[in-house]
């Protein structure tokens, strides 16, 4: 580990949707770094409802820079103690740096740039209106990000897909970029290689944003083509699913989370194939979790998903506009070939250990702080 004097660092963290998981992993890393004295300021999901009045009218109406507006208000209301560096989680929160002394160097950890998000929306939404809206947002928003991104001396994107956007779209030098995808405790998130396989095999879907993650598509796929050859386990805390009637062969688990991670880990371990038909995705922590417990994965080839799903190595990547019959053939090929499933399982675990582990995240964060401090 790089050694230098302990320094106070301000952390601007997001606990919105998937940001909860990454921020918890990051805080665990920071707790093990005695040379860092952290002060945390959080953007929470509840802030969007609790602080509507503090969001400027333009941002509220346009939906632009909402998260960073809330965070800037929090920083003005409760000024943080002096710091020597700032760590920002999420590209969306970058404009909040305007409330921070420009002499403080910044580190940015994020899963997407604004341009990647707009392109992803443009490419995955049919119709000219979406394309026009994405183009307009790019013109309005990108100059704002360019004006503050120069303050970041080190970057921790979660995927190489995102890293390329930093280089190609924003001119960031590659030596300032440290790709840091996961941060999983791979001792906790580990396979149960001794588990007796039960027939029919269990397909697993995990996603709190049920619609965006492709949950409805998966239900249609399962009921039409895969039941009773397989069972389907859905792990989701999406409130829209409360009281829903599920088709035969479908099990729904809710209330699982990282406060008691073993229940969630066991939901993964006792499955046979992870299915991820997501419609819009930057990467997805669930993919790293599926890798860590040694599951073969069938997932949509969108965003940075291919960095966790290596086609033909640990899973099958499905073209974005593939239909239910295409997915049924891909999943069916794994259901019919347990030897191939086993090979994919072993490779998933290898990828997690070498790329998604807590150790790797710690090394990348330490390297970023070494550059900044």
C-alpha positions as CSV (number, residue, x, y, z in Angstrom):
1,X,0.0,0.0,0.0
2,X,1.2,3.5,-0.8
3,X,2.2,5.3,2.4
4,X,1.7,9.0,3.1
5,X,0.4,11.2,5.9
6,X,-3.3,10.9,6.9
7,X,-5.4,13.4,5.0
8,X,-9.0,14.7,5.5
9,X,-11.1,13.8,2.5
10,X,-14.7,14.9,1.7
11,X,-16.8,12.1,0.1
12,X,-19.8,13.0,-1.9
13,X,-21.7,9.7,-2.2
14,X,-24.9,8.6,-3.9
15,X,-27.2,6.1,-2.2
16,X,-29.7,6.2,-5.1
17,X,-30.6,2.8,-6.7
18,X,-27.4,0.9,-7.5
19,X,-25.3,3.6,-5.9
20,X,-26.2,2.1,-2.5
21,X,-24.2,-1.0,-3.1
22,X,-21.1,0.7,-4.5
23,X,-21.1,3.3,-1.8
24,X,-21.2,0.6,0.9
25,X,-18.3,-1.2,-0.8
26,X,-16.4,2.0,-1.1
27,X,-16.9,3.0,2.6
28,X,-15.6,-0.4,3.6
29,X,-12.5,0.2,1.5
30,X,-12.0,3.6,3.1
31,X,-12.4,2.2,6.6
32,X,-9.3,0.1,5.9
33,X,-7.2,3.1,4.8
34,X,-5.7,4.7,7.9
35,X,-4.1,7.5,5.8
36,X,-7.6,8.8,5.0
37,X,-9.9,10.7,7.3
38,X,-13.3,10.6,5.6
39,X,-16.2,13.0,6.0
40,X,-19.4,11.7,4.2
41,X,-22.2,13.7,2.6
42,X,-24.9,11.6,1.0
43,X,-27.5,12.0,-1.7
44,X,-30.3,9.6,-0.7
45,X,-33.4,8.5,-2.6
46,X,-35.6,10.3,-0.1
47,X,-33.9,13.6,-0.9
48,X,-35.7,14.0,-4.2
49,X,-39.0,14.2,-2.3
50,X,-37.8,16.0,0.8
51,X,-36.0,18.8,-0.9
52,X,-38.1,19.7,-3.9
53,X,-38.3,23.4,-2.8
54,X,-34.5,23.6,-2.8
55,X,-34.2,22.4,-6.4
56,X,-34.0,25.4,-8.8
57,X,-37.1,25.7,-11.1
58,X,-35.2,25.1,-14.3
59,X,-33.6,21.9,-12.9
60,X,-36.9,20.7,-11.5
61,X,-38.8,21.2,-14.8
62,X,-36.1,19.9,-17.1
63,X,-34.9,17.1,-14.8
64,X,-31.3,18.2,-15.4
65,X,-28.7,18.4,-12.6
66,X,-31.3,17.5,-9.9
67,X,-29.1,15.3,-7.8
68,X,-26.2,17.8,-7.9
69,X,-28.6,20.7,-7.0
70,X,-29.7,18.8,-3.9
71,X,-26.2,18.1,-2.9
72,X,-25.1,21.7,-3.4
73,X,-27.9,22.8,-1.2
74,X,-26.8,20.3,1.5
75,X,-23.3,21.5,1.3
76,X,-24.4,25.2,1.7
77,X,-26.7,24.3,4.6
78,X,-24.1,22.3,6.5
79,X,-20.6,23.3,5.3
80,X,-18.2,20.3,5.6
81,X,-15.0,20.6,7.6
82,X,-11.8,21.5,5.7
83,X,-10.4,18.8,3.4
84,X,-7.4,18.2,1.2
85,X,-9.3,16.2,-1.4
86,X,-12.8,15.5,-2.6
87,X,-14.1,12.1,-3.7
88,X,-17.2,12.2,-5.9
89,X,-19.3,9.1,-6.6
90,X,-21.4,9.5,-9.8
91,X,-20.9,11.7,-12.8
92,X,-24.3,13.3,-12.1
93,X,-22.9,14.8,-8.8
94,X,-19.8,16.4,-10.4
95,X,-21.4,19.9,-10.7
96,X,-21.7,19.9,-6.9
97,X,-18.0,20.6,-6.9
98,X,-18.8,24.2,-7.6
99,X,-19.6,24.4,-3.8
100,X,-16.1,23.2,-2.9
101,X,-12.9,25.1,-2.8
102,X,-11.3,24.6,-6.3
103,X,-7.9,24.1,-4.7
104,X,-9.1,20.7,-3.4
105,X,-8.2,18.0,-6.0
106,X,-11.0,15.6,-6.9
107,X,-11.4,11.9,-7.6
108,X,-14.4,10.8,-9.6
109,X,-15.9,7.3,-9.3
110,X,-18.8,6.6,-11.7
111,X,-20.5,4.0,-13.9
112,X,-21.3,6.3,-16.9
113,X,-20.7,9.7,-18.4
114,X,-23.6,11.8,-19.4
115,X,-22.9,11.2,-23.1
116,X,-22.8,7.5,-22.6
117,X,-26.2,7.6,-20.8
118,X,-27.7,9.7,-23.6
119,X,-26.4,7.4,-26.3
120,X,-27.6,4.4,-24.4
121,X,-31.1,5.9,-24.2
122,X,-31.0,6.9,-27.9
123,X,-30.0,3.5,-29.0
124,X,-32.4,1.5,-26.8
125,X,-35.5,3.7,-27.4
126,X,-37.4,3.5,-30.6
127,X,-38.6,6.6,-32.4
128,X,-37.1,10.0,-33.5
129,X,-38.4,11.9,-30.4
130,X,-35.9,10.0,-28.2
131,X,-33.0,10.7,-30.5
132,X,-33.9,14.4,-30.7
133,X,-34.2,14.7,-26.9
134,X,-30.9,13.0,-26.3
135,X,-29.2,15.3,-28.8
136,X,-30.7,18.4,-27.1
137,X,-29.7,17.2,-23.7
138,X,-26.1,16.6,-24.9
139,X,-25.9,20.1,-26.2
140,X,-27.3,21.6,-23.0
141,X,-25.5,19.5,-20.4
142,X,-22.1,18.5,-21.7
143,X,-20.5,22.0,-21.4
144,X,-21.4,22.0,-17.7
145,X,-19.6,18.7,-17.1
146,X,-16.6,19.9,-19.2
147,X,-16.4,22.9,-17.0
148,X,-15.9,20.8,-13.8
149,X,-14.3,17.6,-15.0
150,X,-10.9,19.2,-15.2
151,X,-10.8,19.4,-11.4
152,X,-10.6,15.6,-11.2
153,X,-7.1,14.4,-11.1
154,X,-8.0,10.7,-11.0
155,X,-11.0,8.7,-12.3
156,X,-12.4,5.4,-11.1
157,X,-14.9,4.3,-13.8
158,X,-16.6,0.9,-13.2
159,X,-16.1,-0.3,-16.8
160,X,-13.6,0.0,-19.6
161,X,-16.7,1.1,-21.7
162,X,-17.0,4.1,-19.4
163,X,-13.2,4.7,-19.4
164,X,-13.2,5.0,-23.2
165,X,-15.8,7.7,-23.0
166,X,-13.6,9.7,-20.6
167,X,-10.7,9.5,-23.1
168,X,-12.6,9.9,-26.4
169,X,-15.4,12.4,-25.3
170,X,-13.6,14.4,-22.6
171,X,-9.9,14.1,-23.4
172,X,-8.9,12.5,-20.1
173,X,-5.4,11.1,-20.2
174,X,-5.5,7.2,-19.8
175,X,-2.9,7.3,-17.0
176,X,-5.4,9.1,-14.8
177,X,-8.0,6.3,-15.1
178,X,-8.2,3.3,-12.8
179,X,-11.1,1.0,-13.7
180,X,-12.7,-0.3,-10.5
181,X,-15.7,-2.5,-11.3
182,X,-16.9,-4.1,-8.1
183,X,-15.6,-4.4,-4.6
184,X,-17.2,-7.6,-3.6
185,X,-16.2,-9.6,-0.5
186,X,-15.4,-12.7,-2.5
187,X,-15.1,-14.8,0.7
188,X,-18.7,-14.0,1.4
189,X,-19.9,-14.0,-2.2
190,X,-18.6,-17.4,-3.1
191,X,-19.9,-20.5,-4.8
192,X,-21.3,-23.6,-3.0
193,X,-19.5,-26.2,-5.1
194,X,-20.8,-29.0,-2.9
195,X,-24.5,-28.2,-3.5
196,X,-26.5,-31.0,-4.9
197,X,-28.2,-30.0,-8.1
198,X,-32.0,-30.1,-8.1
199,X,-34.2,-30.7,-11.1
200,X,-35.6,-28.7,-12.7
201,X,-32.8,-26.1,-12.7
202,X,-33.5,-22.7,-11.2
203,X,-33.2,-19.5,-13.2
204,X,-32.4,-16.4,-11.2
205,X,-33.3,-12.8,-11.8
206,X,-32.3,-10.0,-9.4
207,X,-33.3,-6.4,-9.9
208,X,-35.2,-3.8,-7.9
209,X,-36.2,-1.8,-11.0
210,X,-38.2,-4.6,-12.4
211,X,-39.3,-3.1,-15.7
212,X,-36.0,-1.5,-16.6
213,X,-34.1,-4.7,-15.8
214,X,-36.4,-6.7,-18.2
215,X,-38.5,-8.4,-15.7
216,X,-41.7,-8.4,-17.7
217,X,-39.9,-9.7,-20.8
218,X,-38.4,-12.5,-18.7
219,X,-41.9,-13.5,-17.3
220,X,-43.2,-13.7,-20.9
221,X,-40.2,-15.7,-21.9
222,X,-40.4,-18.1,-19.0
223,X,-44.2,-18.8,-19.3
224,X,-44.1,-19.3,-23.0
225,X,-40.9,-21.2,-23.6
226,X,-39.2,-22.5,-20.4
227,X,-41.8,-23.8,-17.9
228,X,-41.8,-26.6,-16.7
229,X,-38.2,-27.2,-17.9
230,X,-37.0,-24.7,-15.3
231,X,-38.1,-22.8,-12.3
232,X,-37.7,-19.0,-12.0
233,X,-36.7,-17.1,-8.9
234,X,-37.2,-13.4,-8.9
235,X,-35.5,-11.3,-6.2
236,X,-36.8,-7.8,-6.3
237,X,-37.9,-5.1,-3.8
238,X,-39.8,-3.2,-6.5
239,X,-42.9,-1.8,-4.8
240,X,-45.0,-2.3,-8.0
241,X,-44.7,-6.1,-7.4
242,X,-46.5,-6.0,-4.1
243,X,-49.5,-8.3,-4.1
244,X,-48.9,-9.6,-7.6
245,X,-50.0,-13.1,-8.7
246,X,-47.2,-15.1,-10.1
247,X,-47.4,-17.8,-12.8
248,X,-46.7,-21.4,-12.0
249,X,-43.0,-22.1,-11.5
250,X,-42.2,-18.5,-10.4
251,X,-40.9,-17.7,-6.9
252,X,-40.7,-14.1,-5.8
253,X,-38.4,-13.0,-2.9
254,X,-38.5,-9.5,-1.5
255,X,-37.0,-7.8,1.5
256,X,-33.5,-9.2,0.8
257,X,-30.7,-6.7,1.0
258,X,-27.2,-6.0,2.1
259,X,-28.1,-5.5,5.8
260,X,-28.3,-9.2,6.0
261,X,-26.4,-10.3,2.9
262,X,-26.4,-14.1,3.6
263,X,-30.0,-14.4,2.6
264,X,-29.2,-12.8,-0.7
265,X,-26.1,-14.8,-1.2
266,X,-28.0,-18.0,-0.6
267,X,-30.6,-16.9,-3.2
268,X,-27.7,-16.8,-5.7
269,X,-26.0,-19.9,-4.6
270,X,-29.0,-22.1,-4.8
271,X,-29.7,-21.1,-8.5
272,X,-28.2,-22.6,-11.6
273,X,-28.3,-19.8,-14.3
274,X,-28.5,-16.0,-13.9
275,X,-30.7,-14.3,-16.4
276,X,-30.3,-10.6,-17.0
277,X,-32.5,-9.3,-19.9
278,X,-31.9,-5.7,-18.9
279,X,-33.2,-2.9,-21.2
280,X,-30.8,-0.1,-20.1
281,X,-27.7,-0.8,-18.2
282,X,-24.2,0.6,-17.4
283,X,-22.9,-2.6,-15.8
284,X,-25.0,-3.9,-12.9
285,X,-23.7,-5.0,-9.6
286,X,-25.9,-8.0,-9.9
287,X,-23.7,-9.3,-12.7
288,X,-20.6,-9.1,-10.5
289,X,-22.5,-10.9,-7.7
290,X,-23.6,-13.7,-10.1
291,X,-20.0,-14.1,-11.2
292,X,-18.7,-14.3,-7.7
293,X,-21.0,-17.1,-6.7
294,X,-20.1,-19.0,-9.9
295,X,-23.2,-18.7,-12.0
296,X,-23.3,-18.9,-15.8
297,X,-25.1,-15.8,-17.1
298,X,-27.3,-15.0,-20.0
299,X,-27.5,-11.2,-20.4
300,X,-28.3,-8.4,-22.8
301,X,-25.4,-7.0,-24.7
302,X,-25.9,-3.4,-23.6
303,X,-23.7,-0.8,-22.0
304,X,-20.9,-2.3,-20.0
305,X,-22.6,-5.7,-19.4
306,X,-20.1,-7.5,-21.7
307,X,-17.4,-6.8,-19.2
308,X,-19.1,-9.2,-16.7
309,X,-20.6,-11.5,-19.3
310,X,-17.9,-12.9,-21.6
311,X,-19.7,-14.5,-24.5
312,X,-18.7,-18.2,-24.7
313,X,-16.5,-18.0,-21.6
314,X,-18.9,-17.6,-18.7
315,X,-22.2,-16.9,-20.4
316,X,-24.1,-15.9,-23.4
317,X,-24.6,-12.3,-24.6
318,X,-27.9,-11.6,-26.4
319,X,-28.2,-8.9,-29.0
320,X,-30.4,-6.1,-27.8
321,X,-33.5,-6.7,-29.9
322,X,-33.5,-10.5,-29.5
323,X,-37.0,-11.9,-29.0
324,X,-38.3,-14.4,-26.5
325,X,-37.6,-17.3,-28.8
326,X,-33.9,-16.3,-29.2
327,X,-33.5,-16.1,-25.4
328,X,-35.3,-19.4,-25.0
329,X,-32.9,-21.1,-27.3
330,X,-29.9,-19.6,-25.5
331,X,-31.1,-20.5,-22.0
332,X,-32.3,-23.9,-23.3
333,X,-28.8,-24.7,-24.6
334,X,-27.5,-24.3,-21.1
335,X,-30.3,-26.2,-19.5
336,X,-29.5,-29.1,-21.8
337,X,-25.7,-29.0,-21.2
338,X,-24.7,-29.2,-17.5
339,X,-21.0,-29.7,-18.5
340,X,-21.0,-26.4,-20.3
341,X,-22.8,-24.8,-17.3
342,X,-20.1,-26.1,-15.1
343,X,-17.4,-24.6,-17.3
344,X,-19.1,-21.3,-17.4
345,X,-19.5,-21.4,-13.6
346,X,-15.8,-21.9,-13.0
347,X,-14.9,-19.0,-15.4
348,X,-17.4,-16.7,-13.7
349,X,-15.7,-17.2,-10.4
350,X,-12.3,-16.6,-11.9
351,X,-13.4,-13.3,-13.4
352,X,-14.9,-12.2,-10.1
353,X,-11.7,-13.0,-8.1
354,X,-9.4,-11.2,-10.6
355,X,-11.5,-8.2,-11.5
356,X,-14.5,-7.6,-9.1
357,X,-13.1,-8.3,-5.7
358,X,-12.7,-6.0,-2.6
359,X,-8.9,-6.4,-3.1
360,X,-9.0,-5.0,-6.6
361,X,-11.2,-2.1,-5.6
362,X,-8.9,-1.3,-2.7
363,X,-5.8,-1.3,-5.0
364,X,-7.5,1.0,-7.5
365,X,-8.8,3.5,-4.9
366,X,-5.4,3.5,-3.2
367,X,-3.7,4.2,-6.6
368,X,-6.2,7.1,-7.2
369,X,-5.4,8.7,-3.8
370,X,-1.7,8.2,-4.4
371,X,-2.0,10.3,-7.6
372,X,-4.1,13.0,-5.9
373,X,-2.4,13.2,-2.5
